[in-house]
Amino acid sequence: MDPFEASLRELMGKDSESVEVEDRRLHQVLRKANRQSGFADLLEMLGHAIEALLIGVTHASSTMKKQSSAPQDTNKE
């Protein structure tokens, strides 16, 4: 049993409910918490991907501006 699960068991208290009911309730709470943290991680990863994409677009546009403003050789011999 990990410390988080132990602290949840303490918060739930020692009711007259059976251990099976407590375990089921604890499993539901942990599953919901895991789902929520997984969704938060997914959003964080999506945010990093968008940030990397914007950095790439910014870098590419600045490189294209430099190339387009470079003098072109119109002297053909």
C-alpha positions, 0 to 999 in steps of 0.5 A: 500500500502506497502512502497516498492510499494509506492517507486516503484510508485514514480520511475515509475513517473507520465506519461500520462498513465492510472492508469490501465496500471501503476497498471498492470506494477507494478504488473508484476514488483512485481511478478517478484521480488517475483519470484526471491526472492523465488528462492533465498530462495529455493537455500539458503534452499538447501545450508543449507540442503547440509551443514547439510548432510555433517556435518552428514556424517563427524560425522558418518565417524569419529564415524565409524573410532573410532569404527573400530580402537577399540581393538577387544576381540579375547580371547574366553573362 
